[in-house]
Amino acid sequence: MGLTSEDKNNELARVLAKLKSDSYASFLGVRITKIERGYAKAEVTVAERMLNFNEVAHGGFIYSLADVAFAAACNSYNQTAVALSFHITYRRPVTIGMRLIAEASEESSGKTTALYKIVVRTDGQRIVAICEGLAYKLESSFTENDGPEAI
């Protein structure tokens, strides 16, 4: 028997609470603004500290934003999932003050792995980066996972 709609909502709320405790995402200013089973949206506004020497957002920062959305989406089933691979293609530079939105969507899922597409856009819907992430599913519950030793 599957989970009821209320059980799924409660479980997603627990998953979101754990994801919000991510100190690196908090350090970057990234917020998860939507989460569903196999889907997540993360947002941030580009600040000066996120720029590289060319005065555009650092590629590692954009990668990190996409990775936060990916992590949220692939752990949204409350089954611990970790990245096996992550590929990013950058499409355009972004500058200070621009709002970025990363959306991660499950493309396919099997018993032990799941493939996700992550698209980073400006709030004007211009594509900044397109990513593909492959997640490995562990047997542990995400919200009950006690850290690296559980992985």
C-alpha positions as MATLAB code, in Angstrom:
seq = 'MGLTSEDKNNELARVLAKLKSDSYASFLGVRITKIERGYAKAEVTVAERMLNFNEVAHGGFIYSLADVAFAAACNSYNQTAVALSFHITYRRPVTIGMRLIAEASEESSGKTTALYKIVVRTDGQRIVAICEGLAYKLESSFTENDGPEAI';
ca = [
       0.000    0.000    0.000;
       1.381    3.412   -0.968;
       1.553    6.600    1.006;
      -1.522    8.805    1.270;
      -1.394   12.334   -0.091;
      -1.076   13.684    3.465;
       1.763   11.238    4.245;
       3.597   12.311    1.075;
       3.190   15.993    1.998;
       4.493   15.354    5.525;
       7.431   13.387    4.156;
       8.270   16.137    1.643;
       8.115   18.684    4.474;
      10.663   16.605    6.442;
      12.888   16.283    3.355;
      12.696   20.043    2.754;
      13.554   20.768    6.390;
      16.681   18.607    6.122;
      17.665   20.207    2.801;
      17.327   23.674    4.385;
      19.988   22.661    6.922;
      22.577   22.485    4.099;
      25.202   24.963    5.300;
      26.881   25.299    1.881;
      23.611   26.206    0.135;
      22.886   28.684    2.941;
      26.380   30.168    2.581;
      25.692   30.735   -1.133;
      22.252   32.214   -0.448;
      20.496   29.468   -2.433;
      16.884   28.749   -1.450;
      14.804   25.756   -2.452;
      11.479   27.273   -3.466;
       9.612   24.184   -4.653;
       9.918   20.447   -4.159;
       7.832   17.548   -5.431;
       8.639   13.899   -5.974;
      11.416   13.906   -8.611;
      11.413   17.693   -9.010;
      12.902   20.719   -7.282;
      13.426   24.416   -7.909;
      16.217   26.469   -6.309;
      16.776   30.221   -6.602;
      19.436   32.810   -5.825;
      20.342   36.382   -6.692;
      23.908   36.892   -7.921;
      25.960   38.930   -5.450;
      29.412   40.483   -5.868;
      31.108   37.651   -3.929;
      29.852   35.195   -6.588;
      31.676   36.934   -9.455;
      34.938   35.861  -11.040;
      37.748   38.077  -12.357;
      35.708   38.790  -15.513;
      32.908   40.308  -13.381;
      30.454   37.513  -14.277;
      29.111   34.740  -12.052;
      31.734   32.087  -11.393;
      31.073   28.774  -13.153;
      31.500   26.936   -9.857;
      28.744   29.050   -8.341;
      26.330   28.221  -11.183;
      27.316   24.555  -10.855;
      26.608   24.698   -7.113;
      23.153   26.214   -7.688;
      22.310   23.438  -10.158;
      23.676   20.827   -7.745;
      21.432   22.066   -4.921;
      18.361   21.636   -7.143;
      19.619   18.198   -8.253;
      20.202   17.073   -4.649;
      16.737   18.225   -3.618;
      15.021   16.473   -6.535;
      16.870   13.170   -6.212;
      16.316   12.992   -2.430;
      12.648   14.038   -2.690;
      11.455   10.438   -2.345;
      13.069   10.334    1.134;
      15.520    7.704   -0.088;
      19.131    8.835    0.262;
      20.632    9.544   -3.158;
      24.163   10.678   -3.968;
      25.682   11.954   -7.200;
      27.527    9.509   -9.435;
      28.132   12.079  -12.160;
      27.167   15.612  -13.056;
      27.734   17.338  -16.387;
      27.154   21.026  -17.063;
      27.129   23.075  -20.247;
      27.256   26.844  -19.798;
      25.210   28.899  -22.293;
      25.574   32.534  -21.241;
      27.242   34.689  -18.594;
      25.296   36.325  -15.797;
      26.129   39.448  -13.842;
      25.569   40.899  -10.396;
      21.941   41.378   -9.395;
      20.552   38.769  -11.775;
      18.159   36.258  -10.271;
      18.882   32.628  -11.234;
      16.451   29.724  -11.076;
      17.545   26.081  -11.317;
      14.933   23.432  -12.006;
      15.756   19.742  -11.678;
      13.445   17.097  -13.146;
      13.694   13.339  -13.074;
      14.070   11.953  -16.592;
      14.237    8.242  -15.711;
      14.566    6.142  -12.600;
      15.531    2.548  -11.926;
      16.146    0.430   -8.871;
      19.564    1.903   -8.035;
      20.069    4.962  -10.273;
      18.083    7.938  -11.528;
      18.830   10.468  -14.258;
      17.969   14.159  -13.844;
      17.943   17.150  -16.169;
      18.734   20.476  -14.535;
      18.201   23.782  -16.326;
      19.457   27.083  -14.906;
      17.657   30.164  -16.216;
      17.494   33.863  -15.488;
      14.186   35.112  -14.135;
      13.640   36.303  -17.719;
      13.722   32.633  -18.807;
      17.063   32.881  -20.638;
      19.022   29.630  -20.366;
      22.267   30.004  -18.418;
      23.259   26.331  -18.158;
      21.938   22.869  -18.937;
      23.011   19.949  -16.777;
      22.598   16.219  -16.448;
      23.008   14.445  -13.127;
      23.085   10.737  -12.373;
      22.127    9.768   -8.824;
      22.804    6.525   -6.986;
      20.054    5.444   -4.595;
      21.064    4.053   -1.234;
      18.851    1.911    0.960;
      18.675    4.475    3.774;
      15.978    7.043    4.478;
      17.154   10.571    3.639;
      15.566   12.181    6.696;
      16.959    9.515    9.023;
      20.460    9.437    7.491;
      22.967   10.435   10.172;
      25.778   11.660    7.936;
      28.689   10.234    5.940;
      28.988    7.064    7.987;
      25.466    6.112    6.846;
      26.527    6.504    3.220;
];
